[in-house]
């Protein structure tokens, strides 16, 4: 019974932190998942939580670094624009059909229509 209550509490914390912020990752979310994984792997809850926390901080760092790069590209296209780097990154995503976490457009590569036999 204690394990079920603990798992439910961790799931609730994870859901709350996942919906409370727009950025991916974070120490709480990844740390909770790491703690559960470490516990299942043989009683290494603290080690799993620490590893999960480090992973979450790294993921958030990468997300913010990319958002700043997108904001810089947006500033080059729209000189004098105002707003935070997150607002500019979102505007860049909208204009260029990209998603957060990717610098390339989401549209699939188009292939040329097959050419028929040309008669000479």
Buried (B, 14 or more C-beta within 10 A) or exposed (E): EEEEEEEEEBEEBBEEBEEEEEEBBBBBBBBBBBBBBBBEEEEBBEBBBBBBBBBBBEBBEEBBEBBBBBBEBBBEEBEEEEBEBBBBBBBBBEEBEBEBEEEEEEEEEEEEEEEEEEEE
